Amino acid sequence: MSADPPELPAPRVQCVLGTPLLLTTYEELARRLTQEGRRGPAFAVDFSNTQIVTMRRHEPEFRRVTRRFRWFIPDGMPLIWCLNRAGAGLRDRVYGPTFLRRCAESSPATVRHYFLGGSEACVTALCARLREVNPALNVAGFRNGYFRPADEDQIVAAIRAADPDILWIGLGTPKQQEWIERNLDRLPRGAVCAVGFAFDVNAGTKPDAPAWMQRLGLTWLCRLLSEPARLGPRYLKYNSLFLSYVLWDGLRGRLFAPPTEESVSPS
């Protein structure tokens, strides 16, 4: 008879610009999602970069959409630098594409996974590649991310029937957060993870930044160079806002403060 897995430590959280970020590692988070996902009820997790943190600070509607997410995972190196300035002592970020791959590689056949997002070619290639690195991976189901609102009930019914421990959502921001907000209460259990770009990276349909750029916090630059027309305006807006909010809150001693009406006001 196998021993029970060791108890996980209590979650540690530190705020940046009013968003509570989970201080964790790849290994700890994989165990936490699996254990919590099996217990129910369903809960939401967002792999958050500076854009997500800035949107939650700057845009009241996005803040409302994500208000019930249980954990925000620091996915970008600038967030790690901020957190370590507050004494978090983190050695690395938990990057969504890497986490998805590592979690799938180490996942036993008893853990059920469902994938929703990307094109049909992308999600099919994603599942095939993950099964190559872990033939025991239990893919309970998958579905591309191109659907009409009228299809949503059917999609949720399929996910409920598949009964995944981890539901991976790769619809892009803010579509994936909006889908989760609408449907979280319709899922009986499972960790529902908003991972976006992780589908494309692990399917091989889009390039990821080389390791040296990732270490320097330049993943955004690699993505910008590959899709300048689509990502240029977004990065200009949210990178600039992030820096201005960090400076403003830092000068007031509020950078790491928990959220208040003042700290989340768009002005």
Secondary structure, 3 states (H helix, E strand, C coil): CCCCCCCCCCCCEEEECCEEEECCCHHHHHHHHHHHHHHCCCEEEEEECHHHHHHHHHCHHHHHHCCCCCEEEECCHHHHHHHHHCCCCCCCCCCHHHHHHHHHHHCCCCCEEEEEECCHHHHHHHHHHHHHHCCCCEEEEEECCCCCHHHHHHHHHHHHHHCCCEEEEECCCCHHHHHHHHHHHHCCCCEEEECCCHHHHHHCCCCCCCHHHHHCCCHHHHHHHHCHHHHHHHHHHHHHHHHHHHHHHHHCCCCCCCCCCCCCCCC
